[in-house]
Amino acid sequence: MSSGTTIRSNAQSPTRFTGWRAFLALAAMSALVLAACGQEDPTFRPDGGNTVQTGSIAVTSSAPGAVITLDGDATGHTTPDTLQEVSLGAHQVRVFLGGYTPDPAEHELVVEADSVHNVHFDMALVQGAGAIAIEAPYPAAIFLDGVATGLAAPDTVEGVASGEHTVTLDLPGFRSDPEEIRVTVLADLVVPASFDLAVPKMVVCEDFSNYGCIPCVPADAALREALAQFDEEQAISLNPHLNFPTRGDPFYQFNPQANEARGGLFQVLQMPAIFANGTRIQDPRSTEAIRSSVEAQLAVSTPLAIGVRAALGSDDLRITVDVWGVEGGIPSNLFLFTCIVETTVILDPPGPNGLSEYRNVLRHFFPAPEASGDLGGEALGPLQSGARRTFQYTYPLSAEVDPVRLGVIAFAQERAGDRRVIQTGTSFSP
């Protein structure tokens, strides 16, 4: 890519455009010359390949039907079965079948590319088994001693060996209370374990930037410092890029439609610009202003829970988003935006503003804008308390992104009026 003319801003005040329509016109014009100007987006795989090397694990057990857990996560598979597209490196496999004890308790192995690794469990009948009856208000997956049971609350785990056991629940978008329950199981008896499921509120701070924006650098630093004062499940940043003040921004070039749609929703005319749950922060270079805005948003209760799961395959990322109604008064004009981000990107050499490290860079969102001026997003429609809507998307991998650093941020937002974000969920810890 040859070097072309860029527009640089050396001013320390926010960079301004005269109007959003003027910006859209400039963006459309600059799209014609992007191939010849600006800096290239870092390429993760210089050979241009868009696949990830994986292996497989074939799991068998002497008593079939055992639920398979991989690295502490439920796989949805039971023995005998083969886990496909497993990432390379060290892994741990465990199984559960009521009424049986597996030997060994776990298998540890190193997965190699294009190889099938075989693991087998001998299942011994449990003598003097009891049961655990688990209660919870939502269908959270039940884990016994860290192993998926294949059951969801409320349900009873049968055939549990006598002795001490730990019960945990997992449901993306919720936090179990208590975190775990330790029980003593006795032969032929049913032990109760009752959980509540709380909904942690998460605030998304949308940080509009440009690789040539000088005042965006202190704003980025202030945002990182402010978010570091909150728990991981309370706040997260999202980093769209616009094509001003310096044209040829490599992150904008990667997906102009997605970035323009987010900028168009907020009509961003100057940068730096940071929005906490849709509310503009008046001084984006002030750590205290950002912190106060996030605190104010956390104080507002949410009627939604959003659970996000992402599974990396050999050539794509498969996403499932569950939106739950947990209280009444859910707005009927909400849209779901499911954003694909690269959690860390290093620009080497740095851009014109000297910044080299970027976090949660917007790569794509679903549903994508279909035309210029389209804001994208999925209409949630009326959602009652206790109801759930599930959305599934597939993101093809490209050579320009590091698949291991891909994550998903999904949020429910009004596309008009105050543009409020009601709730956010992620597939990763910020």
C-alpha positions as CSV (number, residue, x, y, z in Angstrom):
1,M,0.0,0.0,0.0
2,S,1.5,3.3,-1.1
3,S,1.6,6.3,1.2
4,G,-0.8,9.1,0.3
5,T,-1.8,12.5,1.6
6,T,-3.3,12.5,5.1
7,I,-5.1,15.3,7.0
8,R,-3.4,15.8,10.4
9,S,-4.6,17.8,13.4
10,N,-2.0,19.2,15.8
11,A,-4.6,21.2,17.8
12,Q,-5.1,20.2,21.5
13,S,-8.8,21.1,21.4
14,P,-11.5,18.6,20.2
15,T,-11.6,18.1,16.4
16,R,-14.9,19.2,14.9
17,F,-16.8,18.7,11.7
18,T,-19.5,21.2,10.6
19,G,-22.3,18.6,10.3
20,W,-23.0,14.9,10.2
21,R,-24.1,15.0,6.6
22,A,-20.8,16.7,5.7
23,F,-18.9,13.9,7.4
24,L,-20.9,11.2,5.6
25,A,-20.1,12.9,2.3
26,L,-16.4,13.0,3.2
27,A,-16.5,9.3,4.2
28,A,-18.1,8.3,0.9
29,M,-15.5,10.3,-1.0
30,S,-12.6,9.0,1.0
31,A,-13.8,5.4,0.5
32,L,-12.7,5.8,-3.1
33,V,-9.1,6.5,-2.2
34,L,-8.7,4.4,0.9
35,A,-6.7,1.8,-1.0
36,A,-4.0,4.4,-1.6
37,C,-3.9,6.4,1.6
38,G,-3.4,5.8,5.3
39,Q,-1.7,3.0,7.3
40,E,-2.4,-0.7,7.0
41,D,-4.4,-2.5,9.6
42,P,-2.0,-4.9,11.4
43,T,-2.3,-8.3,9.7
44,F,-2.3,-11.2,12.1
45,R,-1.5,-13.8,9.4
46,P,0.7,-12.2,6.7
47,D,0.1,-15.2,4.4
48,G,-3.5,-14.1,4.1
49,G,-4.9,-17.4,5.6
50,N,-8.2,-17.2,7.3
51,T,-8.3,-20.5,9.2
52,V,-7.1,-21.5,12.6
53,Q,-5.3,-24.8,13.2
54,T,-7.3,-27.1,15.5
55,G,-7.4,-30.7,16.6
56,S,-10.0,-33.2,17.9
57,I,-10.6,-35.2,21.1
58,A,-12.4,-38.5,20.9
59,V,-14.0,-39.3,24.3
60,T,-15.3,-42.7,25.3
61,S,-16.5,-44.3,28.6
62,S,-17.2,-47.8,29.7
63,A,-20.8,-46.7,30.5
64,P,-22.1,-44.5,27.6
65,G,-24.0,-41.3,28.0
66,A,-21.5,-39.5,30.2
67,V,-21.6,-35.7,29.9
68,I,-18.3,-34.2,28.6
69,T,-16.7,-31.1,30.1
70,L,-13.8,-29.4,28.4
71,D,-11.6,-27.0,30.5
72,G,-14.5,-26.6,32.9
73,D,-17.1,-25.7,30.2
74,A,-20.0,-27.8,29.2
75,T,-19.6,-29.1,25.6
76,G,-23.2,-30.3,25.1
77,H,-21.8,-33.7,24.1
78,T,-22.0,-37.1,25.7
79,T,-19.9,-40.2,25.3
80,P,-19.0,-41.7,23.0
81,D,-18.4,-38.6,20.9
82,T,-15.6,-36.5,19.3
83,L,-15.0,-32.9,20.2
84,Q,-14.1,-31.1,16.9
85,E,-12.2,-27.9,16.3
86,V,-10.4,-27.9,19.7
87,S,-7.7,-25.2,20.0
88,L,-4.1,-26.3,20.1
89,G,-2.4,-26.6,23.5
90,A,-3.2,-28.0,26.9
91,H,-6.7,-29.1,27.8
92,Q,-8.6,-30.9,30.5
93,V,-11.4,-33.4,29.9
94,R,-13.8,-34.6,32.6
95,V,-17.1,-36.5,32.4
96,F,-20.2,-37.0,34.6
97,L,-22.8,-39.8,34.7
98,G,-25.2,-40.1,37.6
99,G,-24.5,-43.3,39.5
100,Y,-21.0,-43.7,38.4
101,T,-17.5,-42.5,39.3
102,P,-15.1,-42.0,36.4
103,D,-11.5,-43.3,36.5
104,P,-9.4,-41.3,36.0
105,A,-11.2,-38.3,37.4
106,E,-9.8,-36.2,34.5
107,H,-7.6,-36.4,31.5
108,E,-5.0,-33.8,30.8
109,L,-3.6,-33.6,27.2
110,V,-2.0,-31.4,24.7
111,V,-3.9,-31.1,21.4
112,E,-1.8,-30.9,18.2
113,A,-2.9,-29.7,14.8
114,D,-5.0,-32.0,12.6
115,S,-4.7,-34.8,15.2
116,V,-7.4,-36.9,16.9
117,H,-6.6,-37.6,20.6
118,N,-8.3,-40.5,22.3
119,V,-9.3,-40.4,26.0
120,H,-11.2,-43.1,27.8
121,F,-12.9,-43.3,31.3
122,D,-13.7,-46.4,33.2
123,M,-17.0,-45.9,35.0
124,A,-17.5,-47.6,38.4
125,L,-20.9,-48.0,39.9
126,V,-21.5,-45.8,43.0
127,Q,-22.6,-47.7,46.1
128,G,-25.0,-46.0,48.5
129,A,-25.7,-43.0,46.3
130,G,-27.9,-40.0,47.2
131,A,-29.2,-37.0,45.3
132,I,-29.1,-33.2,45.3
133,A,-32.2,-31.1,44.5
134,I,-31.2,-27.8,43.0
135,E,-33.5,-24.8,42.9
136,A,-33.0,-21.5,41.0
137,P,-35.4,-19.0,39.3
138,Y,-33.8,-19.5,35.8
139,P,-32.5,-22.5,33.9
140,A,-28.9,-22.3,34.8
141,A,-26.6,-25.2,34.0
142,I,-25.8,-27.4,37.0
143,F,-22.2,-28.3,37.8
144,L,-21.2,-30.9,40.4
145,D,-17.6,-30.6,41.7
146,G,-16.7,-28.5,38.6
147,V,-18.1,-30.9,36.1
148,A,-21.2,-30.3,33.9
149,T,-24.1,-32.6,34.7
150,G,-26.1,-31.8,31.5
151,L,-28.9,-30.7,33.7
152,A,-30.4,-27.2,34.3
153,A,-32.1,-25.8,37.4
154,P,-34.5,-26.7,38.8
155,D,-33.6,-30.3,38.7
156,T,-32.3,-33.2,40.8
157,V,-28.8,-34.7,40.3
158,E,-29.3,-38.5,41.0
159,G,-26.7,-41.1,41.8
160,V,-24.3,-38.9,43.7
161,A,-21.7,-40.6,45.8
162,S,-21.9,-40.2,49.6
163,G,-19.6,-37.5,50.9
164,E,-18.8,-33.8,50.4
165,H,-19.7,-32.1,47.1
166,T,-19.8,-28.6,45.6
167,V,-22.7,-27.4,43.5
168,T,-22.3,-24.4,41.1
169,L,-24.5,-22.8,38.5
170,D,-23.7,-21.2,35.2
171,L,-26.0,-19.0,33.1
172,P,-24.4,-16.2,31.0
173,G,-25.8,-12.8,32.0
174,F,-26.6,-13.9,35.6
175,R,-24.6,-14.3,38.8
176,S,-25.5,-17.0,41.2
177,D,-26.0,-16.2,44.8
178,P,-24.3,-17.9,46.6
179,E,-21.4,-18.5,44.2
180,E,-21.4,-22.2,45.3
181,I,-23.1,-24.5,47.8
182,R,-21.3,-27.3,49.6
183,V,-23.4,-30.2,50.6
184,T,-23.0,-33.5,52.4
185,V,-24.7,-36.3,50.5
186,L,-25.9,-39.4,52.4
187,A,-27.1,-42.7,50.9
188,D,-30.7,-42.8,49.7
189,L,-31.3,-39.2,50.8
190,V,-32.0,-36.0,48.8
191,V,-30.1,-32.9,49.8
192,P,-31.5,-29.5,48.9
193,A,-29.4,-26.7,47.3
194,S,-31.2,-23.4,46.6
195,F,-29.7,-20.5,44.6
196,D,-30.9,-17.0,43.6
197,L,-29.7,-15.6,40.3
198,A,-28.8,-11.9,40.3
199,V,-28.4,-9.7,37.2
200,P,-25.2,-7.6,37.3
201,K,-25.6,-4.3,35.5
202,M,-22.9,-3.6,32.9
203,V,-22.2,-0.2,31.4
204,V,-20.7,0.1,27.9
205,C,-18.5,3.2,27.2
206,E,-18.4,3.8,23.5
207,D,-15.1,5.5,22.8
208,F,-15.0,7.1,19.3
209,S,-11.5,7.6,18.1
210,N,-9.2,8.1,15.1
211,Y,-5.5,7.2,14.8
212,G,-4.6,10.8,14.0
213,C,-6.7,12.5,16.7
214,I,-4.2,14.1,19.1
215,P,-6.7,14.9,22.0
216,C,-8.0,11.3,21.7
217,V,-4.8,10.1,23.4
218,P,-5.5,11.7,26.9
219,A,-9.2,10.7,26.5
220,D,-8.2,7.0,26.0
221,A,-5.9,7.2,29.0
222,A,-8.6,8.7,31.2
223,L,-11.1,6.0,30.1
224,R,-8.7,3.2,31.0
225,E,-8.0,4.8,34.4
226,A,-11.7,5.3,35.1
227,L,-12.7,1.7,34.1
228,A,-9.9,0.3,36.2
229,Q,-11.8,1.5,39.3
230,F,-14.8,-0.8,38.6
231,D,-15.2,-4.6,38.7
232,E,-14.8,-6.4,35.4
233,E,-18.5,-7.2,35.2
234,Q,-19.6,-3.5,35.7
235,A,-18.1,-1.6,32.8
236,I,-16.5,-2.2,29.4
237,S,-15.2,-0.1,26.6
238,L,-16.0,-0.3,22.9
239,N,-13.8,1.5,20.3
240,P,-15.3,2.5,17.0
241,H,-13.1,4.6,14.6
242,L,-14.2,7.4,12.3
243,N,-12.3,8.7,9.3
244,F,-11.5,12.2,10.6
245,P,-9.4,14.2,11.4
246,T,-6.9,12.0,9.6
247,R,-8.2,10.0,6.7
248,G,-7.0,6.5,6.1
249,D,-7.5,5.3,9.7
250,P,-6.8,1.6,9.4
251,F,-9.4,0.5,11.9
252,Y,-12.1,2.6,10.1
253,Q,-10.9,1.1,6.8
254,F,-11.5,-2.4,8.1
255,N,-15.2,-1.9,8.3
256,P,-16.4,1.6,7.2
257,Q,-20.1,0.7,7.3
258,A,-20.1,-0.5,10.9
259,N,-18.1,2.5,12.1
260,E,-20.1,5.0,10.2
261,A,-23.3,3.5,11.6
262,R,-22.2,3.9,15.2
263,G,-21.0,7.4,14.5
264,G,-24.3,8.2,12.7
265,L,-26.4,7.0,15.6
266,F,-24.7,9.5,17.9
267,Q,-24.1,12.1,15.2
268,V,-20.5,12.4,16.3
269,L,-19.2,15.7,15.0
270,Q,-16.1,16.1,17.3
271,M,-13.6,14.0,19.0
272,P,-12.7,12.7,21.5
273,A,-16.3,11.5,22.1
274,I,-17.2,9.0,24.8
275,F,-20.7,7.8,25.6
276,A,-21.6,5.9,28.7
277,N,-24.7,3.8,28.0
278,G,-25.6,6.3,25.3
279,T,-25.1,9.5,27.4
280,R,-22.3,11.8,26.2
281,I,-19.5,12.5,28.7
282,Q,-19.0,16.2,28.7
283,D,-15.3,16.1,29.4
284,P,-13.9,12.9,27.9
285,R,-10.4,13.7,29.0
286,S,-11.4,13.7,32.7
287,T,-11.1,10.5,34.6
288,E,-13.5,11.8,37.3
289,A,-16.1,12.8,34.7
290,I,-16.0,9.3,33.2
291,R,-16.1,7.6,36.5
292,S,-19.0,9.7,37.7
293,S,-21.0,9.0,34.5
294,V,-20.4,5.2,34.8
295,E,-21.5,5.3,38.5
296,A,-24.7,7.2,37.5
297,Q,-25.5,4.5,34.9
298,L,-24.8,1.7,37.3
299,A,-27.3,3.2,39.8
300,V,-30.1,2.7,37.2
301,S,-31.6,-0.8,37.5
302,T,-32.0,-2.8,34.4
303,P,-35.0,-5.0,33.4
304,L,-32.9,-7.2,31.1
305,A,-30.2,-9.8,31.4
306,I,-27.9,-10.4,28.3
307,G,-25.9,-13.6,28.1
308,V,-23.3,-14.0,25.4
309,R,-21.4,-17.1,24.3
310,A,-18.8,-17.3,21.6
311,A,-17.2,-20.5,20.2
312,L,-14.1,-20.2,17.9
313,G,-14.1,-22.7,15.1
314,S,-11.4,-23.3,12.5
315,D,-12.7,-20.6,10.1
316,D,-15.4,-18.7,12.0
317,L,-16.7,-17.4,15.3
318,R,-20.1,-18.6,16.4
319,I,-22.1,-16.4,18.6
320,T,-25.2,-16.9,20.7
321,V,-26.9,-14.1,22.5
322,D,-29.8,-14.6,25.0
323,V,-31.8,-11.6,26.0
324,W,-33.9,-12.2,29.2
325,G,-36.7,-10.1,30.6
326,V,-36.2,-10.1,34.3
327,E,-38.5,-7.2,35.3
328,G,-41.5,-5.3,34.0
329,G,-41.3,-2.0,32.2
330,I,-39.1,-3.1,29.3
331,P,-39.0,-0.5,26.5
332,S,-40.6,-1.8,23.3
333,N,-38.2,0.2,21.0
334,L,-35.0,-1.6,21.9
335,F,-32.5,-2.9,19.3
336,L,-29.8,-5.5,20.0
337,F,-26.3,-4.7,18.7
338,T,-23.9,-7.6,18.8
339,C,-20.4,-6.3,18.3
340,I,-17.3,-8.3,17.3
341,V,-14.2,-6.7,18.8
342,E,-10.5,-7.4,18.8
343,T,-9.6,-7.0,22.5
344,T,-6.1,-5.8,21.9
345,V,-4.5,-4.4,18.7
346,I,-0.9,-3.1,18.5
347,L,-0.3,-0.6,15.7
348,D,3.3,-0.8,14.7
349,P,4.5,1.8,13.9
350,P,2.1,3.9,15.8
351,G,-0.3,6.2,14.0
352,P,0.0,10.0,13.6
353,N,-1.1,10.6,17.2
354,G,1.6,8.3,18.6
355,L,-0.9,5.8,20.2
356,S,0.1,2.2,19.5
357,E,-2.2,0.0,21.7
358,Y,-6.0,-0.1,21.1
359,R,-8.5,-2.1,23.1
360,N,-11.9,-3.6,22.1
361,V,-11.6,-2.3,18.5
362,L,-14.9,-2.6,16.6
363,R,-14.5,-5.1,13.8
364,H,-18.2,-5.8,12.9
365,F,-21.6,-5.8,14.4
366,F,-24.8,-7.9,13.7
367,P,-27.1,-7.3,12.0
368,A,-24.9,-5.2,9.8
369,P,-26.0,-2.0,8.2
370,E,-27.5,-2.8,4.7
371,A,-27.0,0.6,3.1
372,S,-25.6,4.1,3.7
373,G,-27.5,5.7,6.5
374,D,-28.7,2.4,7.9
375,L,-28.0,2.0,11.6
376,G,-28.2,-1.8,11.8
377,G,-29.2,-3.7,14.9
378,E,-31.9,-6.3,15.6
379,A,-35.3,-5.1,16.8
380,L,-36.1,-6.9,20.1
381,G,-39.8,-6.1,20.0
382,P,-42.0,-6.5,23.0
383,L,-40.3,-8.6,25.7
384,Q,-42.2,-9.7,28.8
385,S,-40.7,-10.4,32.2
386,G,-39.6,-14.1,32.3
387,A,-39.3,-14.3,28.5
388,R,-36.2,-15.0,26.5
389,R,-35.1,-14.3,23.0
390,T,-32.1,-16.0,21.4
391,F,-30.1,-14.7,18.5
392,Q,-27.3,-16.6,16.7
393,Y,-24.7,-15.2,14.3
394,T,-21.6,-16.4,12.5
395,Y,-18.5,-14.2,11.9
396,P,-16.1,-15.5,9.2
397,L,-12.4,-15.1,10.2
398,S,-10.1,-12.9,8.2
399,A,-6.4,-12.6,8.0
400,E,-6.4,-9.2,9.6
401,V,-7.6,-10.2,13.0
402,D,-6.1,-12.4,15.7
403,P,-8.9,-15.0,16.4
404,V,-7.7,-15.7,19.9
405,R,-8.3,-12.0,20.7
406,L,-11.8,-11.8,19.3
407,G,-14.6,-11.1,21.7
408,V,-18.3,-10.2,21.6
409,I,-20.0,-7.2,23.3
410,A,-23.8,-7.2,22.9
411,F,-26.1,-4.5,24.2
412,A,-29.8,-3.4,24.0
413,Q,-30.2,0.2,23.0
414,E,-32.8,2.7,21.8
415,R,-32.0,3.9,18.2
416,A,-33.9,7.1,18.7
417,G,-34.5,9.7,21.4
418,D,-32.0,9.4,24.2
419,R,-30.3,6.4,22.6
420,R,-30.1,4.8,26.0
421,V,-28.3,1.5,26.5
422,I,-30.4,-0.6,28.8
423,Q,-28.0,-3.5,29.4
424,T,-24.8,-5.1,28.1
425,G,-23.3,-8.5,28.1
426,T,-19.9,-9.9,26.9
427,S,-18.3,-13.2,26.0
428,F,-15.1,-12.3,27.8
429,S,-13.8,-10.5,30.9
430,P,-12.6,-7.0,30.1
